[in-house]
Amino acid sequence: MSHPQHAHAHAHANAHGSLRSHLIGYALSLVLTFLSFGAVMGRVLPPRAGLALIVALCVIQLLVQLVFFLHLGPRKGQRGNTAIFACTVFLIAIVVSGSLWVMHNANLNMMPMQSVPAGAGAGR
């Protein structure tokens, strides 16, 4: 009778990752963090290449965090989380891009300030 409950508990535990997957994610996160820190502190690369390397390591770190700790992926138990995350990213992108568009258009449509010559306002 306890077999279906045991199977459900086992499936639930696998959906949240195993100790092995968490340790792999932790180790990858540490390696990526130390690589970023080393690239900055060691000044191994020119500034532009260093920035590109740090951005690339940042994106890889984000993917490691999403897969190993937030359990996003194509597997059956993870599809719901992945879909919700994708929808959230899409909505945030709409809000941010819409805000930038409104601010840009507001800046373009502002009336220009009239400059007052120096000393012209002091005599009045």
C-alpha positions, -999 to 999 in steps of 0.1 A, spaced: 0 0 0 29 24 7 45 17 -27 26 44 -46 35 69 -19 71 59 -19 72 62 -57 56 97 -55 81 108 -28 110 95 -49 98 113 -80 93 145 -60 128 142 -46 143 137 -81 124 168 -93 143 189 -68 177 175 -76 200 151 -59 229 158 -36 252 150 -65 236 175 -88 237 202 -61 274 195 -55 281 197 -92 262 230 -94 281 243 -64 315 233 -78 307 249 -112 295 281 -95 327 283 -74 349 277 -105 331 303 -125 333 328 -97 370 323 -92 376 326 -130 358 360 -130 376 372 -100 410 360 -114 403 377 -147 397 410 -130 424 409 -103 450 393 -125 445 419 -153 453 391 -178 433 406 -206 428 441 -220 397 459 -205 374 452 -235 383 415 -237 381 412 -199 346 427 -200 335 403 -227 350 373 -207 332 384 -175 299 388 -194 303 353 -209 311 338 -175 281 357 -160 258 341 -186 273 307 -179 269 312 -142 232 322 -147 226 290 -167 243 269 -140 221 285 -113 190 279 -134 197 243 -142 212 230 -109 195 251 -83 162 263 -98 158 230 -117 147 245 -150 150 222 -180 132 201 -206 124 171 -183 88 164 -176 89 175 -140 106 208 -149 86 219 -178 61 239 -157 89 258 -139 106 265 -172 74 278 -188 67 301 -159 103 313 -159 102 320 -196 69 339 -192 83 360 -164 114 369 -184 92 378 -213 70 401 -192 100 417 -176 115 424 -210 82 440 -221 81 462 -190 118 473 -193 118 479 -231 84 497 -228 98 519 -200 129 527 -220 108 535 -251 86 559 -232 116 576 -215 133 580 -249 102 594 -266 96 618 -236 132 630 -239 128 636 -277 95 655 -273 106 678 -244 106 715 -252 142 728 -255 153 750 -226 160 786 -236 195 797 -225 198 830 -208 229 850 -216 253 855 -187 245 886 -168 212 893 -185 191 882 -155 212 900 -129 201 935 -139 164 929 -134 
